[in-house]
């Protein structure tokens, strides 16, 4: 679900969440919020990551709102157009 130093930054303090998705028929039920909270708690419990980066489609306003609510800030865009947020 997440990986430490997945982008080759040689920074063992960085974790990246490549994809976080909730099936369309299960959206808008709070599942994403609960799941993201659990993911971040798991990452924190490992004690290795000081920064978490997540890749997402910037055309998805619900994802942007969710990540902002968890403290992620816009961190740029990859060459393939996928947006990045970090905290």
PyMOL commands that set and color helices and strands:
alter all, ss='L'
color gray80, all
select helices_A, chain A and resi 24-26+31-46+61-69
alter helices_A, ss='H'
color red, helices_A
select strands_A, chain A and resi 2-4+14-17+51-56+73-77+83-86
alter strands_A, ss='S'
color yellow, strands_A
deselect
rebuild
show_as cartoon
